[in-house]
Amino acid sequence: MASTDIAILYCYSDCSVQLEKIREHIKPLILLMKLLFVCLLGIGDGARILAPFFLPVKSHFMMTDAIIRELVKRGHEVTFITPLSLAKENLGPNYREILLPKYDTWADISAMMKTKSALDMIDMSKLTHMRLAQHIGIKSTDFALAHPEVQELIYAKDKKGKFDLLLVEQFHNEGALMLGYIYEIPAITISTFAYANYFSQVFGFVNPLSYVPNVFLSCTDRMSLWERLENVVISTAEDVVREVSYYPQQDAVIRKHFSSLLPRVPTVKQLEQNISVILLNSYMPLTSPRPMTQNMISVGGLHILPPKPLPEHIKDYLDNAEHGAIYFSLGSQVRSADMPTEKLQIFLEVFASLKQRVLWKFEDDQLPNLPDNVKVEKWLPQADILAHPNVKVFIAHGGLFGMQEAVYHAVPVLGMPFYFDQDINIKAGQAAGYAIGLDYRTISKDQLKSALHALLTDPKYRANMIKASRIFRDRPLGAMDTAMYWINYVVEHRGALHLVAAGVHLPWYQFYLLDVSAIILAISLLPILTLYALSRNIKSFRGIRALKKEAKTE
């Protein structure tokens, strides 16, 4: 080989080494740029967002508050209409809050249920559940729209260009969509629950009731004949009630507050046609596969943050749980302290027989006859506790946010559902093999002890939960970044009606192809009707001939 070739080869080799060194040095920079790009997905030029959220239910704000905080953090200006204040968090100059007085939802629940405890809601019928949710939605919408500062927004003179986007909850507060209408801005809705039967009409797709269960039922996507029949009956009843009762009442609320401003007030159904995107509090495997349109975006779990340090006394209690710990909480609405004495005694006796420690969210200062291995607190940082490695079982009511936290941190669940979607959430966990469900009304010491023993000692529950956790965490983009991307997308495109299915504009008889079915039925019946008419004519003709013959004979 010539000396020049050798020199070139050495030079090339040296350059390759140098390039490799440079590549290694800039790898962190490339990674940083990628991370910055992901962060920038949610940032436009600082959009002005109007966010009216009327329903005063704390659990619903876990998702909403997380989104509001992130929007402000990413440079957007947010006007938040809320009954639950974030003012103490000092979110900065980009955050403006209109604080609503709390509408007393429990007054309505007590009137319908004749009770003062959420524990008794377990006995409500499915249709009562639906009516209650709709009733609270209508009342809280009317209550919020009448607030003086909201009235100022409604009757403001210079509306054009004041806001870029409306962000509103998809939970029986459709009257809030009117604010987007009068400010001429696109709307994004947030579903703090996973899914609802009526989404099929709102977003323009046919919901296959053969394998998509109604949220109020205790079914999975593998239904028996009778479960499918119940699913059809309940879902049809929900559609009818929504059409003949709910929509007219919500329309009346809108007319009450906007008819003096507009010559013609749109209906709720017309307002729903202009929803650009819905952010769903769902993700696999907590929600089974089902049809969705392109503007239905799953972002379940976006409220879950990296664990924060626990209060020292809680940390010590869990750290020193040699045999593990059980966390017991029934959420923000159902109070363990309201349990009757005989129910409390069941839990206390079973807990006393365990070698595990129990950390119990209990709303009263004291609980008599408390075993040595049980600690009660009025408030506990649930997600941070579930992240502790010594927590082995979560006793829960099956609320969606708690189930998401349990799945994220891979803690098997013992579920006691009470109302709304809790039953279906626990059933999904049972079907996936990471939960056991018990009926609070009939629970016994033997049932509770057996269920806890299975969850603590049978490795299949832990293995199934780890599998579910991996599925829930594995996403092309994080839940919050996904939500921020689509919010920015709608702002940048000034709406995303190109994502809206044409089905939202069809009348119900076209949507369900009843007009086509009627034509097919008519065509199918035509030969039969023709034959029937011919046979009648022939019979009539023969009858006439017979009469004529008789007349001639006489």
JOPE-V136183 format. One record per residue. N is the residue number from 1. RES is the residue in three letters. OMEGA is omega in radians with two decimals (999 if undefined). Layout:
n = (N | N)
res = (RES | RES)
omega = (OMEGA | OMEGA)
//
This chain:
n = (1 | 2 | 3 | 4 | 5 | 6 | 7 | 8 | 9 | 10 | 11 | 12 | 13 | 14 | 15 | 16 | 17 | 18 | 19 | 20 | 21 | 22 | 23 | 24 | 25 | 26 | 27 | 28 | 29 | 30 | 31 | 32 | 33 | 34 | 35 | 36 | 37 | 38 | 39 | 40 | 41 | 42 | 43 | 44 | 45 | 46 | 47 | 48 | 49 | 50 | 51 | 52 | 53 | 54 | 55 | 56 | 57 | 58 | 59 | 60 | 61 | 62 | 63 | 64 | 65 | 66 | 67 | 68 | 69 | 70 | 71 | 72 | 73 | 74 | 75 | 76 | 77 | 78 | 79 | 80 | 81 | 82 | 83 | 84 | 85 | 86 | 87 | 88 | 89 | 90 | 91 | 92 | 93 | 94 | 95 | 96 | 97 | 98 | 99 | 100 | 101 | 102 | 103 | 104 | 105 | 106 | 107 | 108 | 109 | 110 | 111 | 112 | 113 | 114 | 115 | 116 | 117 | 118 | 119 | 120 | 121 | 122 | 123 | 124 | 125 | 126 | 127 | 128 | 129 | 130 | 131 | 132 | 133 | 134 | 135 | 136 | 137 | 138 | 139 | 140 | 141 | 142 | 143 | 144 | 145 | 146 | 147 | 148 | 149 | 150 | 151 | 152 | 153 | 154 | 155 | 156 | 157 | 158 | 159 | 160 | 161 | 162 | 163 | 164 | 165 | 166 | 167 | 168 | 169 | 170 | 171 | 172 | 173 | 174 | 175 | 176 | 177 | 178 | 179 | 180 | 181 | 182 | 183 | 184 | 185 | 186 | 187 | 188 | 189 | 190 | 191 | 192 | 193 | 194 | 195 | 196 | 197 | 198 | 199 | 200 | 201 | 202 | 203 | 204 | 205 | 206 | 207 | 208 | 209 | 210 | 211 | 212 | 213 | 214 | 215 | 216 | 217 | 218 | 219 | 220 | 221 | 222 | 223 | 224 | 225 | 226 | 227 | 228 | 229 | 230 | 231 | 232 | 233 | 234 | 235 | 236 | 237 | 238 | 239 | 240 | 241 | 242 | 243 | 244 | 245 | 246 | 247 | 248 | 249 | 250 | 251 | 252 | 253 | 254 | 255 | 256 | 257 | 258 | 259 | 260 | 261 | 262 | 263 | 264 | 265 | 266 | 267 | 268 | 269 | 270 | 271 | 272 | 273 | 274 | 275 | 276 | 277 | 278 | 279 | 280 | 281 | 282 | 283 | 284 | 285 | 286 | 287 | 288 | 289 | 290 | 291 | 292 | 293 | 294 | 295 | 296 | 297 | 298 | 299 | 300 | 301 | 302 | 303 | 304 | 305 | 306 | 307 | 308 | 309 | 310 | 311 | 312 | 313 | 314 | 315 | 316 | 317 | 318 | 319 | 320 | 321 | 322 | 323 | 324 | 325 | 326 | 327 | 328 | 329 | 330 | 331 | 332 | 333 | 334 | 335 | 336 | 337 | 338 | 339 | 340 | 341 | 342 | 343 | 344 | 345 | 346 | 347 | 348 | 349 | 350 | 351 | 352 | 353 | 354 | 355 | 356 | 357 | 358 | 359 | 360 | 361 | 362 | 363 | 364 | 365 | 366 | 367 | 368 | 369 | 370 | 371 | 372 | 373 | 374 | 375 | 376 | 377 | 378 | 379 | 380 | 381 | 382 | 383 | 384 | 385 | 386 | 387 | 388 | 389 | 390 | 391 | 392 | 393 | 394 | 395 | 396 | 397 | 398 | 399 | 400 | 401 | 402 | 403 | 404 | 405 | 406 | 407 | 408 | 409 | 410 | 411 | 412 | 413 | 414 | 415 | 416 | 417 | 418 | 419 | 420 | 421 | 422 | 423 | 424 | 425 | 426 | 427 | 428 | 429 | 430 | 431 | 432 | 433 | 434 | 435 | 436 | 437 | 438 | 439 | 440 | 441 | 442 | 443 | 444 | 445 | 446 | 447 | 448 | 449 | 450 | 451 | 452 | 453 | 454 | 455 | 456 | 457 | 458 | 459 | 460 | 461 | 462 | 463 | 464 | 465 | 466 | 467 | 468 | 469 | 470 | 471 | 472 | 473 | 474 | 475 | 476 | 477 | 478 | 479 | 480 | 481 | 482 | 483 | 484 | 485 | 486 | 487 | 488 | 489 | 490 | 491 | 492 | 493 | 494 | 495 | 496 | 497 | 498 | 499 | 500 | 501 | 502 | 503 | 504 | 505 | 506 | 507 | 508 | 509 | 510 | 511 | 512 | 513 | 514 | 515 | 516 | 517 | 518 | 519 | 520 | 521 | 522 | 523 | 524 | 525 | 526 | 527 | 528 | 529 | 530 | 531 | 532 | 533 | 534 | 535 | 536 | 537 | 538 | 539 | 540 | 541 | 542 | 543 | 544 | 545 | 546 | 547 | 548 | 549 | 550 | 551 | 552 | 553 | 554)
res = (MET | ALA | SER | THR | ASP | ILE | ALA | ILE | LEU | TYR | CYS | TYR | SER | ASP | CYS | SER | VAL | GLN | LEU | GLU | LYS | ILE | ARG | GLU | HIS | ILE | LYS | PRO | LEU | ILE | LEU | LEU | MET | LYS | LEU | LEU | PHE | VAL | CYS | LEU | LEU | GLY | ILE | GLY | ASP | GLY | ALA | ARG | ILE | LEU | ALA | PRO | PHE | PHE | LEU | PRO | VAL | LYS | SER | HIS | PHE | MET | MET | THR | ASP | ALA | ILE | ILE | ARG | GLU | LEU | VAL | LYS | ARG | GLY | HIS | GLU | VAL | THR | PHE | ILE | THR | PRO | LEU | SER | LEU | ALA | LYS | GLU | ASN | LEU | GLY | PRO | ASN | TYR | ARG | GLU | ILE | LEU | LEU | PRO | LYS | TYR | ASP | THR | TRP | ALA | ASP | ILE | SER | ALA | MET | MET | LYS | THR | LYS | SER | ALA | LEU | ASP | MET | ILE | ASP | MET | SER | LYS | LEU | THR | HIS | MET | ARG | LEU | ALA | GLN | HIS | ILE | GLY | ILE | LYS | SER | THR | ASP | PHE | ALA | LEU | ALA | HIS | PRO | GLU | VAL | GLN | GLU | LEU | ILE | TYR | ALA | LYS | ASP | LYS | LYS | GLY | LYS | PHE | ASP | LEU | LEU | LEU | VAL | GLU | GLN | PHE | HIS | ASN | GLU | GLY | ALA | LEU | MET | LEU | GLY | TYR | ILE | TYR | GLU | ILE | PRO | ALA | ILE | THR | ILE | SER | THR | PHE | ALA | TYR | ALA | ASN | TYR | PHE | SER | GLN | VAL | PHE | GLY | PHE | VAL | ASN | PRO | LEU | SER | TYR | VAL | PRO | ASN | VAL | PHE | LEU | SER | CYS | THR | ASP | ARG | MET | SER | LEU | TRP | GLU | ARG | LEU | GLU | ASN | VAL | VAL | ILE | SER | THR | ALA | GLU | ASP | VAL | VAL | ARG | GLU | VAL | SER | TYR | TYR | PRO | GLN | GLN | ASP | ALA | VAL | ILE | ARG | LYS | HIS | PHE | SER | SER | LEU | LEU | PRO | ARG | VAL | PRO | THR | VAL | LYS | GLN | LEU | GLU | GLN | ASN | ILE | SER | VAL | ILE | LEU | LEU | ASN | SER | TYR | MET | PRO | LEU | THR | SER | PRO | ARG | PRO | MET | THR | GLN | ASN | MET | ILE | SER | VAL | GLY | GLY | LEU | HIS | ILE | LEU | PRO | PRO | LYS | PRO | LEU | PRO | GLU | HIS | ILE | LYS | ASP | TYR | LEU | ASP | ASN | ALA | GLU | HIS | GLY | ALA | ILE | TYR | PHE | SER | LEU | GLY | SER | GLN | VAL | ARG | SER | ALA | ASP | MET | PRO | THR | GLU | LYS | LEU | GLN | ILE | PHE | LEU | GLU | VAL | PHE | ALA | SER | LEU | LYS | GLN | ARG | VAL | LEU | TRP | LYS | PHE | GLU | ASP | ASP | GLN | LEU | PRO | ASN | LEU | PRO | ASP | ASN | VAL | LYS | VAL | GLU | LYS | TRP | LEU | PRO | GLN | ALA | ASP | ILE | LEU | ALA | HIS | PRO | ASN | VAL | LYS | VAL | PHE | ILE | ALA | HIS | GLY | GLY | LEU | PHE | GLY | MET | GLN | GLU | ALA | VAL | TYR | HIS | ALA | VAL | PRO | VAL | LEU | GLY | MET | PRO | PHE | TYR | PHE | ASP | GLN | ASP | ILE | ASN | ILE | LYS | ALA | GLY | GLN | ALA | ALA | GLY | TYR | ALA | ILE | GLY | LEU | ASP | TYR | ARG | THR | ILE | SER | LYS | ASP | GLN | LEU | LYS | SER | ALA | LEU | HIS | ALA | LEU | LEU | THR | ASP | PRO | LYS | TYR | ARG | ALA | ASN | MET | ILE | LYS | ALA | SER | ARG | ILE | PHE | ARG | ASP | ARG | PRO | LEU | GLY | ALA | MET | ASP | THR | ALA | MET | TYR | TRP | ILE | ASN | TYR | VAL | VAL | GLU | HIS | ARG | GLY | ALA | LEU | HIS | LEU | VAL | ALA | ALA | GLY | VAL | HIS | LEU | PRO | TRP | TYR | GLN | PHE | TYR | LEU | LEU | ASP | VAL | SER | ALA | ILE | ILE | LEU | ALA | ILE | SER | LEU | LEU | PRO | ILE | LEU | THR | LEU | TYR | ALA | LEU | SER | ARG | ASN | ILE | LYS | SER | PHE | ARG | GLY | ILE | ARG | ALA | LEU | LYS | LYS | GLU | ALA | LYS | THR | GLU)
omega = (-3.12 | -3.11 | 3.13 | 3.12 | 3.13 | 3.14 | 3.12 | -3.12 | 3.11 | 3.14 | -3.14 | -3.13 | -3.14 | 3.11 | 3.14 | 3.12 | -3.13 | 3.12 | 3.13 | 3.10 | 3.12 | -3.14 | 3.13 | -3.12 | -3.08 | 3.11 | 3.11 | 3.13 | 3.11 | 3.12 | 3.12 | 3.13 | 3.10 | 3.14 | 3.10 | 3.13 | 3.12 | 3.12 | -3.10 | 3.10 | -3.08 | -3.05 | 2.98 | 3.08 | -3.06 | -3.10 | 3.07 | -2.96 | 3.05 | -3.02 | 3.09 | 3.11 | -2.91 | -2.97 | -3.05 | 3.13 | -2.96 | -3.07 | 3.14 | -3.08 | 3.09 | 3.11 | -3.09 | -3.11 | 3.13 | 3.13 | -3.14 | 3.13 | -3.08 | 3.11 | 3.12 | 3.14 | -3.10 | 2.98 | 3.12 | 3.04 | -3.06 | 2.96 | -2.99 | 3.06 | -2.94 | 3.00 | -3.11 | -2.94 | 2.97 | -3.02 | -3.11 | -3.12 | 3.11 | -3.07 | 3.04 | -3.04 | 3.14 | -3.09 | 3.04 | -3.06 | 2.94 | -3.04 | 3.11 | 2.94 | -3.10 | 3.02 | -3.04 | -3.14 | -3.08 | 3.06 | 3.11 | -3.14 | -3.14 | -3.14 | -3.11 | -3.04 | -3.05 | -3.13 | 3.09 | -3.10 | 3.10 | 3.12 | -3.09 | 3.13 | 3.13 | -3.10 | 3.14 | 3.04 | -3.13 | -3.12 | 3.08 | 3.04 | -3.11 | -3.11 | -3.13 | 3.13 | -3.14 | -3.12 | 3.14 | 3.11 | -3.14 | -3.10 | -3.12 | 3.07 | 3.12 | -3.13 | -3.09 | -3.11 | 3.13 | -3.11 | -3.06 | -3.12 | 3.06 | 3.07 | 3.08 | 3.09 | -3.10 | -3.03 | 3.08 | -3.07 | -3.06 | -3.11 | -3.04 | 3.05 | -3.11 | 3.11 | 3.12 | -3.02 | 2.99 | 3.09 | -2.99 | -3.12 | 3.10 | 3.14 | 3.03 | 3.03 | -3.04 | 3.09 | 3.12 | 3.11 | 3.11 | 3.12 | 3.05 | -3.13 | -3.07 | 3.09 | 3.07 | 3.14 | 3.11 | -3.09 | 2.94 | 3.07 | 3.11 | 3.07 | -3.11 | 2.93 | -2.97 | -2.91 | 3.06 | -3.14 | -3.05 | 3.08 | -3.11 | 3.11 | -3.08 | -3.06 | 2.89 | 3.04 | -3.12 | -3.09 | -3.12 | -3.07 | 3.09 | 3.14 | 3.05 | -3.07 | 3.03 | -3.05 | -3.11 | -3.09 | 3.13 | -3.12 | 2.95 | 3.11 | 3.07 | -3.02 | 3.00 | 3.12 | -3.08 | 3.06 | 3.09 | 3.10 | 3.11 | 3.13 | 3.12 | -3.10 | -3.10 | -3.12 | 3.09 | 3.11 | 3.11 | 3.12 | -3.12 | 3.14 | 3.14 | -3.07 | -2.99 | -3.08 | -3.02 | -3.11 | 3.12 | 3.14 | 3.12 | 3.07 | 3.13 | 3.09 | 3.14 | 3.13 | -3.14 | -3.02 | -3.04 | -3.06 | 3.11 | -3.14 | -3.03 | 3.07 | 3.12 | -3.11 | 3.14 | 3.08 | 3.09 | -3.12 | 3.08 | 3.11 | -3.12 | 3.14 | -3.10 | 3.03 | -3.09 | -3.04 | 2.95 | 3.06 | -3.05 | 3.07 | -3.10 | 2.97 | 3.10 | -0.02 | -3.11 | 3.08 | -3.11 | 3.12 | -3.10 | 3.11 | 3.02 | 3.09 | -3.04 | 3.12 | 3.05 | -2.97 | -3.14 | -3.13 | -3.11 | 3.12 | -3.09 | 3.12 | -3.07 | -3.11 | 3.01 | -3.07 | 3.05 | 3.08 | 3.13 | 2.97 | -2.96 | -3.10 | 3.08 | 3.12 | 3.14 | -3.12 | -3.13 | 3.12 | -3.07 | 3.07 | -3.02 | -3.11 | -3.12 | -3.09 | 3.07 | 3.09 | -3.04 | 3.08 | 3.10 | 3.02 | -3.03 | -3.08 | -3.13 | -3.08 | 3.04 | -3.11 | 3.13 | 3.12 | 3.04 | -3.04 | -3.09 | 3.09 | 3.12 | -3.12 | 3.09 | -3.12 | -3.10 | -3.12 | 3.12 | 3.13 | -3.13 | -3.12 | -3.08 | 3.02 | 3.09 | 3.00 | 3.13 | 3.05 | -2.92 | 3.00 | -3.07 | -2.86 | 3.10 | -3.09 | -3.07 | 3.04 | -3.08 | 3.08 | -3.12 | 3.10 | -3.10 | -3.08 | -3.12 | 3.09 | 3.13 | 3.10 | 3.13 | 3.14 | 3.14 | 3.09 | -2.92 | -3.06 | -3.14 | 3.08 | 3.13 | 3.11 | -3.12 | -3.05 | -3.11 | 3.11 | -3.01 | -3.11 | 3.08 | 3.02 | -2.95 | 3.07 | 3.07 | 3.04 | -2.98 | -3.11 | 3.11 | 3.11 | 3.10 | 3.13 | 3.11 | 3.13 | -3.13 | -3.10 | 3.02 | 3.09 | 3.12 | -2.96 | 2.88 | -2.98 | 3.01 | -3.08 | -3.14 | -3.04 | 3.11 | -2.99 | -3.04 | -3.12 | -3.10 | 3.09 | 3.11 | 3.11 | 3.10 | 3.11 | 3.08 | -3.14 | -3.14 | 3.05 | 3.11 | -3.12 | 2.99 | -3.13 | 3.06 | 3.11 | -3.11 | -3.07 | -3.04 | -3.06 | 3.11 | 3.12 | -3.12 | 3.13 | -3.12 | -3.12 | 3.14 | -3.13 | 3.12 | 3.12 | 3.14 | -3.11 | -3.10 | -3.00 | -3.12 | -3.05 | -3.08 | -3.13 | 3.10 | -3.14 | 3.12 | 3.12 | 3.07 | 3.09 | 3.12 | 3.14 | 3.12 | 3.12 | -3.10 | -3.11 | -2.99 | -3.10 | 3.11 | 3.11 | -3.11 | -3.08 | -3.12 | 3.11 | 3.08 | 3.11 | -3.13 | 3.12 | -3.05 | 3.03 | 3.11 | -3.14 | -3.12 | 3.10 | -3.08 | -3.11 | -3.12 | -3.07 | 3.13 | -3.12 | 3.05 | 3.08 | -3.04 | -3.14 | -3.13 | -3.13 | -3.12 | -3.10 | -3.08 | 2.97 | -2.98 | -3.10 | 3.04 | -3.13 | -3.14 | 3.09 | 3.14 | 3.09 | 3.09 | 3.12 | 3.13 | 3.11 | 3.13 | 3.12 | 3.14 | 3.12 | 3.14 | -3.09 | -3.06 | 3.12 | -3.13 | 3.13 | 3.11 | 3.12 | 3.13 | 3.13 | 3.11 | -3.13 | 3.09 | -3.14 | 3.13 | 3.14 | 3.13 | 3.14 | 3.13 | 3.12 | 3.13 | 3.13 | -3.14 | 3.12 | 3.13 | 3.13 | 3.13 | -3.14 | 3.14 | -3.13 | 3.12 | 999)
//
